[in-house]
Amino acid sequence: MDRREEIKKILEMIGLEEEHVKYVDSVEYILNLFNKIDEYYESAKDLDPLFHPMDLTLEPDDDKVEEQEEMEHLKLDEDGYVRGPPLKRR
């Protein structure tokens, strides 16, 4: 049994008896793509992974707060939270 016949049989099994002809080309194309992926995997499985291809070290920035705005003008509620404007209802 060739590949197209196998695909038709599978499509008939999942309930596409009447319309399986429309899907055979698409399914065959998808299967060919998976075969290509398998070929690439077979050729690349012996390669060492490149998790960090460059010698790069990350250092944090020196973030410094120079000035902080005074918050005396803000009104706090009884729990000490800042009250924002009321939300508009639609």
C-alpha positions as CSV (number, residue, x, y, z in Angstrom):
1,M,0.0,0.0,0.0
2,D,1.5,3.4,-1.0
3,R,1.4,6.5,1.1
4,R,-1.6,8.1,-0.5
5,E,-3.6,4.9,0.1
6,E,-2.6,4.9,3.7
7,I,-3.7,8.5,4.1
8,K,-7.0,7.8,2.5
9,K,-7.5,4.8,4.8
10,I,-6.8,7.0,7.9
11,L,-9.1,9.8,6.7
12,E,-11.9,7.2,6.2
13,M,-11.2,5.9,9.7
14,I,-11.7,9.4,11.2
15,G,-15.0,9.9,9.4
16,L,-14.1,11.7,6.2
17,E,-15.4,9.1,3.8
18,E,-16.9,11.5,1.3
19,E,-14.5,14.3,1.5
20,H,-11.2,12.5,2.0
21,V,-10.0,13.3,-1.5
22,K,-9.8,17.0,-0.6
23,Y,-7.5,16.3,2.3
24,V,-5.1,13.8,0.9
25,D,-2.7,16.4,-0.7
26,S,-2.7,18.5,2.5
27,V,-2.0,15.6,4.8
28,E,0.7,14.3,2.4
29,Y,2.3,17.7,2.4
30,I,2.2,17.9,6.3
31,L,3.7,14.4,6.5
32,N,6.5,15.4,4.2
33,L,7.3,18.4,6.4
34,F,7.5,16.1,9.4
35,N,9.9,13.8,7.5
36,K,12.1,16.8,6.8
37,I,12.1,17.7,10.5
38,D,13.1,14.2,11.3
39,E,16.0,14.4,8.7
40,Y,17.3,17.6,10.3
41,Y,17.0,16.1,13.8
42,E,18.9,13.0,12.8
43,S,21.7,15.1,11.3
44,A,21.8,17.5,14.3
45,K,21.4,15.2,17.2
46,D,25.1,14.6,17.6
47,L,26.0,18.3,17.7
48,D,26.7,20.1,21.0
49,P,23.9,22.5,21.9
50,L,24.7,26.2,21.7
51,F,23.0,27.6,24.8
52,H,25.3,30.5,25.0
53,P,27.1,30.9,21.7
54,M,28.9,34.1,22.8
55,D,31.1,34.6,25.8
56,L,28.9,37.2,27.4
57,T,28.6,38.2,31.0
58,L,25.7,40.4,32.1
59,E,26.3,42.9,34.8
60,P,23.5,44.9,36.5
61,D,23.3,48.6,36.0
62,D,24.1,51.0,38.8
63,D,20.6,52.4,39.3
64,K,20.7,55.3,41.7
65,V,17.9,57.5,42.8
66,E,19.1,61.1,42.8
67,E,16.1,62.8,44.0
68,Q,12.7,61.7,45.2
69,E,9.6,63.9,44.7
70,E,7.9,65.0,47.9
71,M,4.6,63.3,48.4
72,E,3.2,65.7,51.0
73,H,0.6,67.0,48.6
74,L,-1.0,63.6,48.2
75,K,-4.1,62.9,50.2
76,L,-4.1,59.5,52.0
77,D,-7.2,57.6,53.1
78,E,-7.6,56.2,56.6
79,D,-5.6,53.1,55.7
80,G,-2.6,55.1,54.4
81,Y,-3.3,54.5,50.7
82,V,-3.3,57.2,48.0
83,R,-6.8,57.7,46.6
84,G,-7.1,57.9,42.8
85,P,-9.9,59.5,40.8
86,P,-13.2,57.5,40.7
87,L,-13.7,55.2,37.8
88,K,-16.3,56.2,35.2
89,R,-19.1,53.7,34.7
90,R,-20.3,53.0,31.2
